[in-house]
Structures are given as C-alpha cells and as structure tokens.
Amino acid sequence: MTDPGNKKGFLDRLMSEADETAHPLLHKIQEYQKVILTVFVAVVIGAASYSGYTFFTERAQQQAQEEMNEILAMQDRDERTQALERFLEEAPGAMQGGALLELTRVYMETGKYQQAADAFSRLEKKDDSLQPLALLGRARAYELMHDYSGALEILQDAADDIPREFENQYHTQKAFAAEQAGNYQQALDSYRNLQELAHGTDAGFIRYKIDSLQKKTEQQGS
C-alpha cells in the first residue's frame, strides 16, 4: 500500500476529507485558523484574579496580538517555531489552541516529526474538541518517523475517541500502520471497516488488500 497522503498539508488534507457538515470540530478548527490568520483576540473583561491565576488585561491582550503578528511575518520557519514556543509559555488562553495548531503545521512541513508529535500531544490536552485531529496528527507524525508500531498504538488507544466523520481517515491510517508493523489482522480489520464505509464505491483496491491480508494472516498463523 502506498503511504496515505504526503507529509505536507496534512492538516488541510485531513480537514478536506472529513464531512464538513457533520461535526462542530471543523468549525472549531476554522475558528482557530481565523485566530492565526487575523490574529483576533477577544478582550478579557476585567483584571481580577481567582485561585492564584491572573487574567490578562486588555493591554496584555494587545501586546500578545502584536507579538503574534510579528511571529507570523517571520519567513524563517526555525525562527517562527522558536518564537511560537516562547509565545506559548505566556500566551492568552484564547490564542493557545491556534498557536499550537500553527506549530504542528510548521513542524510537519519541515520534517521535524518528533516535535510535531509532541505538539499534537499538547494540542490534545489543550482542547478536547480538537482531540480527534490531534490524535490522527500524532499518529501520522509517528508514521513519518517510520515508527509504525508507535503509530498503531496511538490509533488503537484512540478507537473510542474518533467521531464518525473521521472514521475513513482513521481506518486508512490504521490499516497502513498495522500492515507496516506486521500486524496483519489489525490491518485486515481496518480494511474491512473501510469496505463498509465505501458502500461499494471504488472498492477494488480495498478488496485486493483484504484478499492479500487474509493470505498473510493465514501464513502468520500457520
């Protein structure tokens, strides 16, 4: 099987393959992208403190917005990632998800897959609604590091957290990682799921893979 998708544009491709009308996740991602592209930050009302945490003042928000503008204008990607990491240390909560999303994008596009995996993990913890995207992104980073067993483990653990509209991408990645890791039964199970999701449309390759993997599982079990 060919590697599912190239290393560049992973986030864009993943979003385009999902059902845009089926889940609010995509709208949330689009909101974060708007934060990144327009650097819009909602003004925090007041400057009260609670349980030891101090809310950013309006002036701090303004400074953060200006800093983000400067970061996005950076042409050197290494400088941009370093600046994003520094920014995230003190970034307003409203901007952290968007900054992390930009960080994962740059790391993936520059081949820094371990850093991308770490950033995706941080994104998982930052916003539950972005967890499916972050899980698939982290698994993809492991695939690109040729750590297929690691990618498969991530995807297996995520089985209950993947919404319906991401099932196709999930099983595509899982089938690839499982076969590359030598776990032919897991790969076979995912191809069978893909066959059900395909509803008979362009399923020739899937049938070929199912037949091939059935033979491999029989040989593996003998």
C-alpha positions in Angstrom: 0.0 0.0 0.0 1.2 3.5 -0.7 1.8 5.9 2.1 -1.6 7.6 2.7 -1.0 11.3 1.9 2.2 13.2 1.6 3.9 14.8 4.5 2.9 18.3 3.5 -0.5 19.8 4.0 -1.6 17.0 6.4 -4.0 19.2 8.4 -5.5 20.7 5.2 -6.0 17.3 3.7 -7.5 15.8 6.8 -10.0 18.6 7.1 -11.0 18.4 3.5 -11.6 14.6 3.7 -14.0 15.0 6.7 -17.7 15.7 6.4 -17.8 19.4 6.9 -21.5 19.4 7.9 -21.3 16.5 10.4 -19.2 17.7 13.3 -18.5 21.0 15.0 -14.9 20.1 15.2 -14.2 21.5 11.7 -15.9 24.8 12.6 -13.6 24.9 15.7 -10.6 24.4 13.6 -11.7 27.1 11.2 -12.1 29.4 14.2 -8.6 28.7 15.3 -7.3 29.3 11.8 -9.1 32.7 11.8 -7.3 33.4 15.1 -4.0 32.6 13.4 -4.7 34.4 10.1 -6.4 37.5 11.5 -4.8 37.4 15.0 -8.2 38.2 16.5 -8.3 38.0 20.3 -11.3 38.6 22.4 -10.8 41.2 25.1 -10.7 39.7 28.5 -13.1 41.6 30.8 -11.5 42.8 34.0 -8.3 42.0 35.6 -9.5 40.0 38.5 -7.6 37.1 39.9 -9.0 33.7 41.1 -7.3 30.8 42.7 -3.9 32.2 42.1 -4.5 32.8 38.4 -4.5 36.3 37.0 -6.5 37.2 33.9 -4.7 39.1 31.1 -5.5 42.8 31.0 -6.7 44.4 27.8 -3.2 45.8 27.3 -1.6 42.4 27.7 -4.0 41.1 25.0 -3.0 43.9 22.7 0.7 43.1 23.2 0.1 39.4 22.6 -1.7 40.3 19.3 1.2 42.4 18.2 3.6 39.6 19.1 1.7 37.1 17.1 1.6 39.4 14.1 5.4 39.6 14.2 5.7 35.8 14.5 3.5 35.1 11.5 5.5 37.6 9.5 8.7 35.5 10.0 9.9 33.9 6.8 12.4 31.6 8.5 10.5 28.6 9.8 13.0 27.7 12.5 12.8 31.3 13.9 9.0 31.0 13.7 8.8 27.7 15.6 11.1 29.1 18.3 9.1 32.2 18.6 5.8 30.2 18.8 7.3 28.1 21.6 8.2 31.2 23.5 4.8 32.7 22.8 3.0 29.7 24.2 4.7 30.0 27.5 2.6 33.1 28.3 0.0 33.2 25.6 -3.6 34.1 26.5 -5.8 31.1 26.6 -7.8 32.3 23.6 -4.7 32.1 21.4 -3.0 28.9 22.6 -5.0 26.5 20.5 -4.4 28.4 17.3 -0.7 28.9 18.1 -0.3 25.1 18.7 -2.1 24.3 15.5 0.3 26.5 13.6 3.2 25.0 15.4 2.2 21.4 14.4 1.7 22.6 10.8 5.3 24.0 10.6 6.9 21.1 12.3 5.2 18.6 10.0 6.1 20.6 6.9 9.7 20.9 7.9 10.1 17.2 8.7 10.5 17.7 12.5 8.2 14.8 13.2 9.1 14.2 16.9 8.5 17.8 17.7 5.2 17.7 15.7 4.1 14.6 17.7 4.9 16.4 20.9 3.0 19.5 19.8 0.0 17.4 18.7 0.0 15.8 22.2 -0.1 19.2 23.8 -3.0 20.1 21.5 -4.9 17.1 22.6 -4.7 18.3 26.2 -5.4 21.9 25.4 -8.8 21.4 23.7 -10.9 18.3 23.9 -12.9 19.3 20.8 -9.6 19.1 18.8 -8.6 15.7 20.2 -9.5 13.7 17.1 -7.4 15.9 14.8 -4.5 15.9 17.3 -4.6 12.1 17.7 -4.6 11.5 13.9 -1.8 14.1 13.5 0.3 12.5 16.2 -0.1 9.0 14.7 0.8 10.5 11.3 4.0 12.0 12.7 5.0 8.6 14.1 4.3 7.0 10.6 6.6 9.6 9.0 9.3 8.6 11.6 8.8 5.0 10.4 7.7 4.1 13.9 4.7 2.1 12.7 4.2 0.2 16.0 4.1 3.5 17.8 1.6 4.9 15.3 -0.6 1.8 15.6 -0.6 2.0 19.4 -1.8 5.6 19.3 -4.6 4.7 16.8 -5.6 1.6 18.9 -5.9 3.7 22.0 -7.9 6.3 20.1 -10.5 3.9 18.8 -13.3 5.1 21.1 -12.5 8.8 20.5 -12.8 9.1 16.8 -16.1 10.7 15.6 -17.9 9.2 12.6 -16.8 11.8 10.1 -13.1 10.9 10.7 -13.6 7.1 10.5 -12.4 6.9 7.0 -9.1 8.7 7.7 -8.7 6.8 11.0 -9.0 3.3 9.3 -6.9 4.4 6.4 -4.1 5.4 8.7 -4.6 2.3 11.0 -4.6 -0.1 8.0 -1.3 1.4 6.8 0.4 1.5 10.2 -0.7 -2.0 11.1 0.4 -3.6 7.9 3.8 -1.8 8.1 4.1 -3.0 11.7 3.4 -6.6 10.7 0.1 -6.7 12.5 -1.9 -8.1 9.5 -5.0 -8.9 11.5 -5.4 -5.3 12.6 -4.8 -4.1 9.1 -7.4 -6.6 7.7 -9.9 -5.4 10.3 -9.4 -1.8 9.2 -9.7 -2.6 5.5 -13.0 -4.4 6.2 -14.2 -1.2 8.0 -13.1 0.8 5.0 -15.0 -1.5 2.7 -18.2 -0.9 4.8 -17.6 2.8 4.7 -17.0 2.8 0.9 -20.5 1.3 0.3 -19.2 -0.4 -2.8 -17.7 2.7 -4.4 -14.2 2.4 -5.8 -13.7 -0.6 -3.5 -11.5 -2.6 -5.9 -8.2 -1.7 -4.2 -9.8 -2.4 -0.8 -10.9 -5.9 -1.9 -7.4 -6.5 -3.2 -5.9 -5.6 0.1 -8.4 -7.7 2.0 -7.6 -10.8 -0.1 -3.9 -10.1 0.3 -4.0 -9.6 4.1 -6.2 -12.7 4.5 -3.4 -14.8 3.0 -0.8 -13.1 5.2 -2.8 -13.7 8.4 -3.2 -17.3 7.4 0.6 -17.6 6.8 1.3 -15.7 10.0 -1.0 -18.1 12.0 0.4 -21.3 10.5 
